[in-house]
């Protein structure tokens, strides 16, 4: 459910939604989500002073907390091919 929410919101923000990739590394209780977007969309995901990514993290953490999980959301860019 958390991954669907992150993907949905991110794809609505970026110009190239088909290039959004979400991968995860997890342990028993903690999960690290790595959000990869096109380099040109990286600024839109981070936002001014990090406001957009901070908002995405709050929404994702709230959703994960409801499921009894802890998550960390990281963002990285990918060069256009």
Secondary structure, DSSP 8 states (H G I E B T S, - for coil): -HHHHHHHHHHHHSS-GGG-EEEEEE-SSEEEEEEEEEGGGHHHHH-GGGHHHHHHHHHHHHHHHHTT-EEEEEEEEE---
